[in-house]
Amino acid sequence: MPHNKDTVAKLIGMRIRQLRMDSHLTLETLAFNADMDYTQLSRIELGKINTSIFQIHKIASALEISSSDILNALD
């Protein structure tokens, strides 16, 4: 069964946070490297907002991983 909108946002956010922590980056550092406001990244990590594919791409690039590494959270 497909995930609902809120579940997708939470799973993606948890995956981004896990990858950020694995890379030993602070929220502020990753946000800076991804060229986004750290409050926006925080809301993404907490699953409070649905983010765009473009934002996922920017975050993945800043983490030096592929976007699919983030989207794998949905599998």
C-alpha positions in Angstrom: 0.0 0.0 0.0 1.4 3.5 -0.9 2.4 5.8 1.9 0.3 8.9 2.6 1.7 12.4 2.3 2.6 12.9 5.9 4.3 9.5 6.2 6.4 10.3 3.1 7.5 13.6 4.5 8.5 11.9 7.8 10.4 9.1 6.2 12.3 11.4 3.9 13.1 13.7 6.8 14.3 10.9 9.0 16.5 9.6 6.1 18.1 13.1 5.5 18.8 13.5 9.2 20.4 10.0 9.4 22.6 10.8 6.4 23.5 14.2 7.8 24.5 12.6 11.1 26.4 9.8 9.4 28.4 12.6 7.6 29.0 14.4 11.0 27.4 17.6 9.7 25.5 20.0 11.7 22.1 21.2 10.4 23.5 24.6 9.8 26.5 23.3 7.8 24.3 21.0 5.6 21.9 23.9 5.0 24.7 26.2 4.0 26.2 23.6 1.7 22.8 23.0 0.1 22.1 26.7 -0.2 19.0 26.7 1.9 17.9 28.2 5.2 18.6 26.0 8.1 15.0 26.4 9.4 13.7 25.0 6.1 16.1 22.0 6.4 15.0 21.5 10.0 11.3 21.4 9.0 12.2 18.9 6.2 14.1 16.7 8.7 11.2 16.8 11.1 8.7 15.8 8.4 6.7 19.0 8.9 6.8 20.0 5.2 6.8 18.1 1.9 9.9 19.2 0.0 10.5 19.3 -3.7 12.6 17.0 -5.8 14.9 19.9 -6.5 15.4 20.5 -2.7 16.2 16.7 -2.3 18.7 17.1 -5.2 20.4 20.0 -3.5 20.6 18.2 -0.1 21.9 15.1 -1.8 24.5 17.1 -3.7 25.6 18.7 -0.4 25.9 15.3 1.2 27.8 14.1 -1.9 25.3 11.2 -2.5 22.7 10.5 -5.1 19.1 11.6 -4.7 18.1 8.0 -4.8 20.0 7.4 -1.5 17.5 9.7 0.1 14.4 8.4 -1.7 15.3 4.8 -0.7 13.6 5.7 2.6 10.4 5.0 0.8 11.2 1.4 -0.2 
